[in-house]
Amino acid sequence: MFKKFRNISLTVCLLILIFSIQASADNPKIPVSVGNQKISGYLIEDKTMIPLLEFCKIMDSNSYISSYSGGVVSVKTRGITVSAKSGDFYIEANGRCFYTEVSCRLIGNTLYVPIRAAARAFNSAVTWNDASRSVTVKDYGGVCAPADKVYWDGSVLWLSRIIYAESRGEPLLGKIAVGNVVMNRVESYQFPNTIYSVIFDRKYGIQFTPVATGSIYNNANAECIRAAKMVLEGTSVNDGVLYFVNPAIATNSWVQKNRKFAFAIGNHHFYY
């Protein structure tokens, strides 16, 4: 039994080592400077990825992993919690949610995250030097403002509810795109200028089916809340889309006939 366990352990260690070697070979190392301290990252999918805990310890030497639950690594640093999970496309910090564009991932047994999203947790500036292929982080000694100082009253609530009601079965980008439609309408002279008033707009009839069915009042799940926060942080699939439909179940073809097609994500088609 012990021999079998030892063999399994050896196999796991070899797989981790092989994965680490592949990561080093396939993705160039990128030096990252924070003041007079340095850390090594990898260039993966055109994004500089850095080890989350090591980066936090550079920003605050007292940083430590406060929990590791359900695959989520949470680091206590400078009085806030920064969390990420392998496979996810966001980092959470101080109640906020920052889109990472590429997924966080394990290299060996270390969680790596995109540098720009990680730096946002500390309200720090990131500069890429193309000539030296290196990154410099300007640390101002602070952290990102808390969620209740950034997201105005009701914005996360109503935006997450419309995202949940319209696209809870869609991929993350599909959820973000639905949120973009609402925010693009807020910015457009053609529609009301608040999230709530856009969702409940009745100028040309009910704009969103969940308002008619009442499902707009259902509480959103965690992923839809995160998607809403990412949209409020400025994450956008497209700044021009104003409409979306699911052509498989749509009962009104006005949008398809009168608006310009933009793109499709999951079951939804988006229009300008």
N, C-alpha and C positions, 0 to 999 in steps of 0.2 A: 504494500500500500504506500509506504513512504517513498519507495523507488518510483512508483507511478506518479505520485504527487511531485517529486523532484523533476521528473521528465517533463511534466506539464508546465511547471514553473520555468524550466530552462527554455522550453518552446516559446512561452510568452515573452521572456526576456529577449530572446533572439528576434522575435517579431518586432518588439519595440525598438531594438537596436537597428534592425534592417530599415524600419520606417524612418528612424532618425537619420540614418545615412542617406536614404533616398531624398529626404527633405533637404539635406545639406547639398546633395549633388544636383538636384533638379532646380533648386531655387537659390539664387545668389544671396550671400550674406550682405546685409546693409548695416553699416555703423550708425548708431543713433547717439547723439550727444545731448545731455541735459546739464547745462552748466559745465563743470569740469568732470562730470561723470559720464561714463559711456556704457552702452548696452548693445548687444548684437541682435539684429532682427533678420528676417528673411523677406525677400521680394516674392510674393505669391499673388498671382493674378493681378499684377501691376500695383499691388498694395504692400506697403511695408508692415509686416506682422511682427509684434514684439511679445515676449512672455509677460503676461498680465501681472503676476505677483512681483516679478523682478522690477518691472517698471514702477509699480506702486511703491516698492521699497526705495527706489531712487528718489521718488517724490517725497516719501516719508519713511524714514528708516524704521519706524515703529509699526509699519504695515504688517498685517497678518491675515491668514485665511480664517474668517470668522465662522464659515460654514461651508460644507460641501454636500449638498443635498439634491438628489435627483439629477446629478450631473452638473448642477449649477455651482460654480465657484464664486463665493462671495468674499471680498477682501475689505477689511476695515482699514481705512486710510484717511488721515486728516479729518477725522470725525464723521466721515460719511462711509457708506457702503457702496462698493463698485462690484457689479455682478456680471458674469458672462457664462455662456455654455457652448461647448463644442457643437457645431452644426447650426447655431443660431446666427441671425444676421443683425444683431443689435447688442449694445452694452447698456446696462441700467446703472444709473448713478444718481443719488440724492433724489430719488423718486422720478427721475426723468429717463427717457429712452432714446438712445442715439443709434441711428441706422449705420451699419458698417459696410454696406455694399457687397462685401465678400464675407463668407462665413467664418466665425471664430472656429479654431480647430486645435486638436492635440497634435503636437510634434513630440514624439516619444511619449512621456507622460506629463508634459508641460502644456498648459493652455496658452495659445497665442491668439492675439487679437489685433485688429488694424490700429496703427498708431494714432491716426487722427481722431477716431472715436474715443480711444483711451485718453488722449490729451484733453478732450472736451470735458471729461470728468473733473479735470483740474483747472479748467478755464485757461488752458495753455495754448500757445501758438506753435504751429508746426511748419517748418520750412524744408522743402526738398531741394537739394543741390544737385542739379543734373550733371555737372562737370565731375564732381567727386562721387556721385551716386551715394549720397549720404543724407541723413536727416538731422535737423537741429530742432530741439524743443525748447521754447522760451517759457520758463516756469516763473509765474508771478507770485507763487506761494499760496495760492488760494484753491478754491474748489468751485464747481459749477453752482449757480444759484439753485435753491430748492424748487421742486415742482410747483408749490403753491405760490411762488413768486413769478413764475414764468407762464403757466397756463391759467388764463383768466377764468372767472367763475362759469361753470357749466360747460366749458369748451370740451374737456375730455369726456364728460358724461354724455353729451348729445352726439358728439362726433363718433365716439365708440359705439353708441347705440345704433346709429344708422349704418355704420360699418358692419356691426354684428347682424343686424336685421337683413341687410342686403348681400353680405358676402362672407358669412362666417365659414362657409365650406370652401372658400377660394384660397389660393396661395397668398403668402404675405404681401407680395407686390400687388396682387389683385385687391386686397384690403386697402393698401395704401392708395391705389388708384381711385377707389371709391371715395376715400377721404379727400383726395385731390379735387374731385368733381365738386364736392361741397365747398372747399376752400377757394377754388377758382371762381365759383359763383359768388362767394362773399366779396371777391375782388372785382367782379364784373358789374358794370353799371346796369346790366339787364336784370339783375337779381337783387334781393335784399342784402344788407351788409353785415349780418351776423349769422353765426352757425345755426342758431335756433330758428331764426326767421327764414333762412334758406330751406331748412328741412321742412318747416310747416307752411311754406309759401303756397298760397292758393290763388294767385293772380290769374293763372291760366289753368286752373284746376289743380288737384293734388299732384305734386311733383314726384313724390316717392310713395310707392305702394305700401310700405310699412306704416305710413301715417294713416292710410285708409283702413288697414287691417288691425291697427292697434299694436302691432309687434314692435313699434318704435319705443314702446314703454318697457320692453324687456331689458333686463340688465345685461350688459356685454360680458363676454368671457375675457380672460386675461390677455390672450393674443390680440383681440380687437382693441382692447384698451391700450396695449403697447403700440399697435398700428396707429391709433389716434394720436398718441403722444409723438410718434415719429413724424407724422404729418405736421403737427403743430411745431415741431422742431425745424421744419423746412424741407423734409424729405418729399421729393416730388418725382413721379414717373413722367408727368407732362403738365406744364403750366397752363395749357390751353384747353384741355378737355372739359366740357360742360355737361355732357350727357353720357349715360351708359344704359345698356339694355342686355337682357339675356334673351337672345333671339329664339331660343327653344321654347320659352314660356311667355314671351311678350304678347300681349293682347292688342297693342296699339303699335302701328308701324310708322308713326309720324317721324320719329327720330331717324330711322333708317332712310326714309324718303327725303328728308329735308336737311339733314346735317351731314357734314363731311366725316367719313370714317377715319379714325386715328389708329387704333390698334385693338388687339384682343388679348385678354389675359384670363385664363381659365374659361369659365362659361360666359363671361361678360365681354361685350363689344363696346368700345368707347368712341365718342364722337366729339368733334369741335362744335 
